[in-house]
Amino acid sequence: MDFELYYYFPIPPISWVFLVLRIGAMILIFYTLYALLRFFTEPESETSVGSRREFRKGRSAVNGIDNEELLRAFKTFGLTPYDNYWDASYRYYALRKAILASSLPTEVKESKLQEIDKMFEIVSDYYSKKG
């Protein structure tokens, strides 16, 4: 019995190229679907840092703090006791910059800036005691 090369390789060589391209296209489609799913579940960033921070915020964030002024300062800056001092200082300067750039009257700006400065001192004292 005579065997031909056709019986061992039923697909001509040019079809192998198209087969590889098809497989590559399927991989790209699945990767795109994965990226879209990840984007819709975590739109803040490419990493899961944002979702971890939101999880920590929801987890009894004010447990053990009974100081009303400190709670008000945390709420003003959008912080939790689990955040660090660098986040607090960044939020403080961003809020200060936003107030200075606003179109409020000068007296209102000064009063708000004094209030924010006082709150930041409270938060700074908290972080210095925390260690």
DARABEL-V114593 format. One record per pair of residues at least 6 apart in sequence whose C-alpha atoms are under 6 Angstrom apart, sorted by the first residue. I is the first residue (numbers start at 1). J is the second residue. Records with the same first field share a line. If there is no record, write none. Layout:
I: J ; J
This chain:
61: 80
73: 119
77: 91
